[in-house]
Amino acid sequence: MAHRKIASWLHIASYLLILGLFACRPVNPFQPVDPLVIPPMTDSVVNAVIEIPAGTNAKIEYDQVSGKFLPDLEDGAVRKVQFLPYPGNYGFIPNTLVSAAEGGDGDPLDILVLSESRPTGSLIRCIPIAALVMKDNGELDTKIIAVPADPADRLFDAGNYLDFALEFEPAKRMIENWFVYYKGYNAVELLGWEDGEYALNEIKKWQIVKK
């Protein structure tokens, strides 16, 4: 009888240990070791590092000094978008820089990946299908719009700008309105939409060339 109780307790302990190991796994299995060493793209597949998961409002940014994803603080509190949640996974294309000397904001090129929500720090391989070109405080502010490279991870069947614009025009319009109004009225100037080829050329244009 005692042996049965010991065996039973060992079974329970083993089960709890397994649960504990699973519970201790990183929340984000896509966490890159260092976004700064990830190339912007390979052929036509672009790497997107996610800062703000789809469906959330808190502003999170990658800090190159600490190598961490940190909340953007405003008056000591986490800054949140006072609007609807982000309509996609928002982040940046690593090893790009939109030069302030050429009218940009001096930050990496922004990207919005249309997929189910991914954790902060996720690395998503994606296909750019469009570029939403705007000006924010007089600075060029282009948002690359992309879908996952793996068709199985896509929310809808649109792998290029034409399909996106014709078959999913309401989604395109929603994304446009979100970026135009999420900072308030007249805060952002819309310059227009461009296709996937333009988006790829923008990535190549702002790619950091290492010597």
Phi and psi in degrees as GROMACS dihedral restraints (atoms count N, CA, C in turn):
[ dihedral_restraints ]
;  ai    aj    ak    al  type     phi  dphi    fc
    3     4     5     6     1   -63.3    20    10
    4     5     6     7     1   -38.6    20    10
    6     7     8     9     1   -63.4    20    10
    7     8     9    10     1   -37.4    20    10
    9    10    11    12     1   -65.4    20    10
   10    11    12    13     1   -40.7    20    10
   12    13    14    15     1   -64.7    20    10
   13    14    15    16     1   -41.1    20    10
   15    16    17    18     1   -63.4    20    10
   16    17    18    19     1   -44.3    20    10
   18    19    20    21     1   -61.9    20    10
   19    20    21    22     1   -38.9    20    10
   21    22    23    24     1   -64.5    20    10
   22    23    24    25     1   -44.5    20    10
   24    25    26    27     1   -66.6    20    10
   25    26    27    28     1   -36.6    20    10
   27    28    29    30     1   -64.8    20    10
   28    29    30    31     1   -37.3    20    10
   30    31    32    33     1   -64.7    20    10
   31    32    33    34     1   -44.5    20    10
   33    34    35    36     1   -64.5    20    10
   34    35    36    37     1   -42.6    20    10
   36    37    38    39     1   -62.7    20    10
   37    38    39    40     1   -40.6    20    10
   39    40    41    42     1   -63.7    20    10
   40    41    42    43     1   -41.6    20    10
   42    43    44    45     1   -62.9    20    10
   43    44    45    46     1   -44.2    20    10
   45    46    47    48     1   -66.3    20    10
   46    47    48    49     1   -35.3    20    10
   48    49    50    51     1   -64.0    20    10
   49    50    51    52     1   -42.1    20    10
   51    52    53    54     1   -63.4    20    10
   52    53    54    55     1   -43.3    20    10
   54    55    56    57     1   -61.2    20    10
   55    56    57    58     1   -40.5    20    10
   57    58    59    60     1   -63.6    20    10
   58    59    60    61     1   -39.9    20    10
   60    61    62    63     1   -63.8    20    10
   61    62    63    64     1   -41.5    20    10
   63    64    65    66     1   -66.7    20    10
   64    65    66    67     1   -38.2    20    10
   66    67    68    69     1   -67.0    20    10
   67    68    69    70     1   -27.8    20    10
   69    70    71    72     1   -87.6    20    10
   70    71    72    73     1    -2.0    20    10
   72    73    74    75     1   -64.3    20    10
   73    74    75    76     1   149.4    20    10
   75    76    77    78     1   -55.3    20    10
   76    77    78    79     1   139.4    20    10
   78    79    80    81     1   -63.3    20    10
   79    80    81    82     1   -33.6    20    10
   81    82    83    84     1  -115.2    20    10
   82    83    84    85     1   100.9    20    10
   84    85    86    87     1   -72.3    20    10
   85    86    87    88     1    -7.9    20    10
   87    88    89    90     1   -97.7    20    10
   88    89    90    91     1     5.6    20    10
   90    91    92    93     1   -58.2    20    10
   91    92    93    94     1   116.1    20    10
   93    94    95    96     1   -72.4    20    10
   94    95    96    97     1   150.5    20    10
   96    97    98    99     1   -66.1    20    10
   97    98    99   100     1   -45.3    20    10
   99   100   101   102     1  -156.5    20    10
  100   101   102   103     1   106.0    20    10
  102   103   104   105     1   -57.6    20    10
  103   104   105   106     1   -22.8    20    10
  105   106   107   108     1   -72.1    20    10
  106   107   108   109     1   -17.2    20    10
  108   109   110   111     1  -101.5    20    10
  109   110   111   112     1     0.7    20    10
  111   112   113   114     1   -84.2    20    10
  112   113   114   115     1   130.3    20    10
  114   115   116   117     1   -69.8    20    10
  115   116   117   118     1   153.5    20    10
  117   118   119   120     1   -61.2    20    10
  118   119   120   121     1   -38.4    20    10
  120   121   122   123     1  -161.2    20    10
  121   122   123   124     1   159.7    20    10
  123   124   125   126     1  -128.1    20    10
  124   125   126   127     1   114.1    20    10
  126   127   128   129     1    57.4    20    10
  127   128   129   130     1  -118.1    20    10
  129   130   131   132     1  -103.4    20    10
  130   131   132   133     1     5.7    20    10
  132   133   134   135     1   -96.8    20    10
  133   134   135   136     1   125.5    20    10
  135   136   137   138     1  -103.9    20    10
  136   137   138   139     1   143.6    20    10
  138   139   140   141     1   -94.4    20    10
  139   140   141   142     1   128.0    20    10
  141   142   143   144     1  -119.6    20    10
  142   143   144   145     1   125.9    20    10
  144   145   146   147     1   -99.1    20    10
  145   146   147   148     1   120.1    20    10
  147   148   149   150     1   -88.6    20    10
  148   149   150   151     1   128.0    20    10
  150   151   152   153     1  -101.1    20    10
  151   152   153   154     1   -44.8    20    10
  153   154   155   156     1  -118.8    20    10
  154   155   156   157     1   114.0    20    10
  156   157   158   159     1   -65.1    20    10
  157   158   159   160     1   149.0    20    10
  159   160   161   162     1   -57.6    20    10
  160   161   162   163     1   142.0    20    10
  162   163   164   165     1    83.1    20    10
  163   164   165   166     1    10.3    20    10
  165   166   167   168     1  -122.0    20    10
  166   167   168   169     1   166.1    20    10
  168   169   170   171     1  -118.9    20    10
  169   170   171   172     1   -17.4    20    10
  171   172   173   174     1   -71.4    20    10
  172   173   174   175     1   133.4    20    10
  174   175   176   177     1   -81.1    20    10
  175   176   177   178     1   122.0    20    10
  177   178   179   180     1  -127.5    20    10
  178   179   180   181     1   137.5    20    10
  180   181   182   183     1  -133.9    20    10
  181   182   183   184     1   149.0    20    10
  183   184   185   186     1   -80.7    20    10
  184   185   186   187     1   126.9    20    10
  186   187   188   189     1  -100.1    20    10
  187   188   189   190     1   113.8    20    10
  189   190   191   192     1   -67.7    20    10
  190   191   192   193     1   -26.9    20    10
  192   193   194   195     1   -70.6    20    10
  193   194   195   196     1   -49.1    20    10
  195   196   197   198     1   -87.6    20    10
  196   197   198   199     1   -18.6    20    10
  198   199   200   201     1    73.1    20    10
  199   200   201   202     1    23.3    20    10
  201   202   203   204     1  -122.1    20    10
  202   203   204   205     1   158.4    20    10
  204   205   206   207     1   -92.6    20    10
  205   206   207   208     1   114.0    20    10
  207   208   209   210     1  -118.7    20    10
  208   209   210   211     1   147.3    20    10
  210   211   212   213     1   -68.6    20    10
  211   212   213   214     1   143.0    20    10
  213   214   215   216     1   -80.7    20    10
  214   215   216   217     1   119.8    20    10
  216   217   218   219     1   -97.1    20    10
  217   218   219   220     1   143.3    20    10
  219   220   221   222     1  -138.1    20    10
  220   221   222   223     1   115.1    20    10
  222   223   224   225     1    56.1    20    10
  223   224   225   226     1    38.3    20    10
  225   226   227   228     1    82.4    20    10
  226   227   228   229     1    -3.2    20    10
  228   229   230   231     1  -117.1    20    10
  229   230   231   232     1   156.0    20    10
  231   232   233   234     1   -65.3    20    10
  232   233   234   235     1   126.7    20    10
  234   235   236   237     1   -74.7    20    10
  235   236   237   238     1   131.7    20    10
  237   238   239   240     1  -126.3    20    10
  238   239   240   241     1   143.7    20    10
  240   241   242   243     1   -69.5    20    10
  241   242   243   244     1   123.7    20    10
  243   244   245   246     1   -87.1    20    10
  244   245   246   247     1    64.9    20    10
  246   247   248   249     1  -162.2    20    10
  247   248   249   250     1  -166.9    20    10
  249   250   251   252     1   -66.8    20    10
  250   251   252   253     1   157.3    20    10
  252   253   254   255     1   -61.8    20    10
  253   254   255   256     1   162.7    20    10
  255   256   257   258     1   -58.1    20    10
  256   257   258   259     1   132.7    20    10
  258   259   260   261     1   -80.9    20    10
  259   260   261   262     1     2.4    20    10
  261   262   263   264     1  -164.2    20    10
  262   263   264   265     1   179.5    20    10
  264   265   266   267     1   -80.4    20    10
  265   266   267   268     1   119.8    20    10
  267   268   269   270     1  -108.1    20    10
  268   269   270   271     1   135.8    20    10
  270   271   272   273     1  -169.4    20    10
  271   272   273   274     1  -141.8    20    10
  273   274   275   276     1  -141.0    20    10
  274   275   276   277     1   162.2    20    10
  276   277   278   279     1   -96.0    20    10
  277   278   279   280     1   116.6    20    10
  279   280   281   282     1   -62.4    20    10
  280   281   282   283     1   150.6    20    10
  282   283   284   285     1    57.8    20    10
  283   284   285   286     1    38.6    20    10
  285   286   287   288     1  -126.5    20    10
  286   287   288   289     1   155.7    20    10
  288   289   290   291     1  -152.4    20    10
  289   290   291   292     1   117.4    20    10
  291   292   293   294     1   -83.8    20    10
  292   293   294   295     1   100.2    20    10
  294   295   296   297     1   -58.5    20    10
  295   296   297   298     1   129.2    20    10
  297   298   299   300     1   -66.5    20    10
  298   299   300   301     1   -29.3    20    10
  300   301   302   303     1   -66.8    20    10
  301   302   303   304     1   -20.0    20    10
  303   304   305   306     1  -109.5    20    10
  304   305   306   307     1    23.4    20    10
  306   307   308   309     1    92.2    20    10
  307   308   309   310     1     4.0    20    10
  309   310   311   312     1   -88.6    20    10
  310   311   312   313     1  -173.0    20    10
  312   313   314   315     1   -98.3    20    10
  313   314   315   316     1     1.6    20    10
  315   316   317   318     1    77.4    20    10
  316   317   318   319     1    13.7    20    10
  318   319   320   321     1  -114.4    20    10
  319   320   321   322     1   167.5    20    10
  321   322   323   324     1   -61.0    20    10
  322   323   324   325     1   159.1    20    10
  324   325   326   327     1   -68.7    20    10
  325   326   327   328     1   129.1    20    10
  327   328   329   330     1   -76.4    20    10
  328   329   330   331     1   149.8    20    10
  330   331   332   333     1  -144.2    20    10
  331   332   333   334     1   142.7    20    10
  333   334   335   336     1  -119.6    20    10
  334   335   336   337     1   117.0    20    10
  336   337   338   339     1  -101.1    20    10
  337   338   339   340     1   121.4    20    10
  339   340   341   342     1   -85.3    20    10
  340   341   342   343     1    95.9    20    10
  342   343   344   345     1  -158.9    20    10
  343   344   345   346     1   175.3    20    10
  345   346   347   348     1   -61.6    20    10
  346   347   348   349     1   156.5    20    10
  348   349   350   351     1   -58.0    20    10
  349   350   351   352     1   133.7    20    10
  351   352   353   354     1  -119.7    20    10
  352   353   354   355     1   147.9    20    10
  354   355   356   357     1   -66.3    20    10
  355   356   357   358     1   157.3    20    10
  357   358   359   360     1   -55.7    20    10
  358   359   360   361     1   133.6    20    10
  360   361   362   363     1    95.8    20    10
  361   362   363   364     1    -6.6    20    10
  363   364   365   366     1   -64.5    20    10
  364   365   366   367     1   145.4    20    10
  366   367   368   369     1  -109.3    20    10
  367   368   369   370     1   117.7    20    10
  369   370   371   372     1  -115.0    20    10
  370   371   372   373     1   124.4    20    10
  372   373   374   375     1   -81.5    20    10
  373   374   375   376     1   125.2    20    10
  375   376   377   378     1  -143.4    20    10
  376   377   378   379     1   169.4    20    10
  378   379   380   381     1  -114.8    20    10
  379   380   381   382     1   119.5    20    10
  381   382   383   384     1   -72.4    20    10
  382   383   384   385     1   128.7    20    10
  384   385   386   387     1  -112.9    20    10
  385   386   387   388     1   -11.7    20    10
  387   388   389   390     1  -165.2    20    10
  388   389   390   391     1   169.3    20    10
  390   391   392   393     1  -137.5    20    10
  391   392   393   394     1   127.3    20    10
  393   394   395   396     1   -99.1    20    10
  394   395   396   397     1   111.7    20    10
  396   397   398   399     1   -98.7    20    10
  397   398   399   400     1   125.3    20    10
  399   400   401   402     1  -141.1    20    10
  400   401   402   403     1   173.6    20    10
  402   403   404   405     1  -125.2    20    10
  403   404   405   406     1   134.6    20    10
  405   406   407   408     1  -127.0    20    10
  406   407   408   409     1   115.1    20    10
  408   409   410   411     1    55.8    20    10
  409   410   411   412     1    38.0    20    10
  411   412   413   414     1    81.5    20    10
  412   413   414   415     1    -2.8    20    10
  414   415   416   417     1  -102.0    20    10
  415   416   417   418     1   143.7    20    10
  417   418   419   420     1   -61.7    20    10
  418   419   420   421     1   130.0    20    10
  420   421   422   423     1  -138.8    20    10
  421   422   423   424     1    86.9    20    10
  423   424   425   426     1   -95.7    20    10
  424   425   426   427     1   132.0    20    10
  426   427   428   429     1  -107.6    20    10
  427   428   429   430     1   118.6    20    10
  429   430   431   432     1   -79.6    20    10
  430   431   432   433     1   128.4    20    10
  432   433   434   435     1  -104.6    20    10
  433   434   435   436     1   126.6    20    10
  435   436   437   438     1  -138.6    20    10
  436   437   438   439     1   163.3    20    10
  438   439   440   441     1  -124.8    20    10
  439   440   441   442     1   155.0    20    10
  441   442   443   444     1   -56.1    20    10
  442   443   444   445     1   143.6    20    10
  444   445   446   447     1   -64.9    20    10
  445   446   447   448     1   -32.2    20    10
  447   448   449   450     1   -82.8    20    10
  448   449   450   451     1   113.9    20    10
  450   451   452   453     1   -54.9    20    10
  451   452   453   454     1   -28.4    20    10
  453   454   455   456     1   -66.7    20    10
  454   455   456   457     1   -20.1    20    10
  456   457   458   459     1   -95.7    20    10
  457   458   459   460     1     1.1    20    10
  459   460   461   462     1   -84.0    20    10
  460   461   462   463     1   148.6    20    10
  462   463   464   465     1   -79.5    20    10
  463   464   465   466     1   -28.9    20    10
  465   466   467   468     1  -150.3    20    10
  466   467   468   469     1   162.6    20    10
  468   469   470   471     1   -87.2    20    10
  469   470   471   472     1    79.8    20    10
  471   472   473   474     1  -142.8    20    10
  472   473   474   475     1   106.0    20    10
  474   475   476   477     1  -107.3    20    10
  475   476   477   478     1     8.4    20    10
  477   478   479   480     1  -153.8    20    10
  478   479   480   481     1   169.5    20    10
  480   481   482   483     1   -64.8    20    10
  481   482   483   484     1   -39.3    20    10
  483   484   485   486     1   -61.5    20    10
  484   485   486   487     1   -47.8    20    10
  486   487   488   489     1   -63.0    20    10
  487   488   489   490     1   -39.9    20    10
  489   490   491   492     1   -63.5    20    10
  490   491   492   493     1   -44.6    20    10
  492   493   494   495     1   -72.9    20    10
  493   494   495   496     1   -34.3    20    10
  495   496   497   498     1   -89.6    20    10
  496   497   498   499     1   -46.7    20    10
  498   499   500   501     1   -86.5    20    10
  499   500   501   502     1   -26.0    20    10
  501   502   503   504     1  -129.7    20    10
  502   503   504   505     1    40.9    20    10
  504   505   506   507     1   -57.6    20    10
  505   506   507   508     1   -37.8    20    10
  507   508   509   510     1   -61.0    20    10
  508   509   510   511     1   -38.5    20    10
  510   511   512   513     1   -66.3    20    10
  511   512   513   514     1   -41.1    20    10
  513   514   515   516     1   -59.6    20    10
  514   515   516   517     1   -44.0    20    10
  516   517   518   519     1   -66.6    20    10
  517   518   519   520     1   -37.5    20    10
  519   520   521   522     1   -64.3    20    10
  520   521   522   523     1   -42.4    20    10
  522   523   524   525     1   -64.4    20    10
  523   524   525   526     1   -43.1    20    10
  525   526   527   528     1   -59.4    20    10
  526   527   528   529     1   -49.1    20    10
  528   529   530   531     1   -63.0    20    10
  529   530   531   532     1   -36.3    20    10
  531   532   533   534     1   -62.2    20    10
  532   533   534   535     1   -49.2    20    10
  534   535   536   537     1   -70.7    20    10
  535   536   537   538     1   -29.0    20    10
  537   538   539   540     1   -73.2    20    10
  538   539   540   541     1   -33.1    20    10
  540   541   542   543     1  -113.9    20    10
  541   542   543   544     1    -4.2    20    10
  543   544   545   546     1   -67.6    20    10
  544   545   546   547     1   -18.6    20    10
  546   547   548   549     1   -99.2    20    10
  547   548   549   550     1     1.3    20    10
  549   550   551   552     1   111.0    20    10
  550   551   552   553     1   172.7    20    10
  552   553   554   555     1   -70.1    20    10
  553   554   555   556     1   138.0    20    10
  555   556   557   558     1    62.1    20    10
  556   557   558   559     1    17.7    20    10
  558   559   560   561     1   -84.2    20    10
  559   560   561   562     1   -28.7    20    10
  561   562   563   564     1  -126.3    20    10
  562   563   564   565     1   138.5    20    10
  564   565   566   567     1  -102.0    20    10
  565   566   567   568     1   123.5    20    10
  567   568   569   570     1   -84.2    20    10
  568   569   570   571     1   124.9    20    10
  570   571   572   573     1  -100.0    20    10
  571   572   573   574     1   -25.1    20    10
  573   574   575   576     1   138.5    20    10
  574   575   576   577     1   179.4    20    10
  576   577   578   579     1  -104.4    20    10
  577   578   579   580     1   148.4    20    10
  579   580   581   582     1  -131.2    20    10
  580   581   582   583     1   165.8    20    10
  582   583   584   585     1   -89.2    20    10
  583   584   585   586     1  -175.4    20    10
  585   586   587   588     1   -63.9    20    10
  586   587   588   589     1   -34.5    20    10
  588   589   590   591     1   -64.4    20    10
  589   590   591   592     1   -41.6    20    10
  591   592   593   594     1   -61.4    20    10
  592   593   594   595     1   -42.7    20    10
  594   595   596   597     1   -60.1    20    10
  595   596   597   598     1   -44.8    20    10
  597   598   599   600     1   -62.7    20    10
  598   599   600   601     1   -40.3    20    10
  600   601   602   603     1   -66.2    20    10
  601   602   603   604     1   -34.1    20    10
  603   604   605   606     1   -65.0    20    10
  604   605   606   607     1   -41.5    20    10
  606   607   608   609     1   -63.2    20    10
  607   608   609   610     1   -44.2    20    10
  609   610   611   612     1   -65.0    20    10
  610   611   612   613     1   -37.5    20    10
  612   613   614   615     1   -63.1    20    10
  613   614   615   616     1   -41.6    20    10
  615   616   617   618     1   -98.4    20    10
  616   617   618   619     1     7.1    20    10
  618   619   620   621     1   -64.7    20    10
  619   620   621   622     1   136.1    20    10
  621   622   623   624     1   -79.3    20    10
  622   623   624   625     1   119.3    20    10
  624   625   626   627     1   -91.2    20    10
  625   626   627   628     1   113.3    20    10
  627   628   629   630     1   -89.3    20    10
  628   629   630   631     1   136.8    20    10
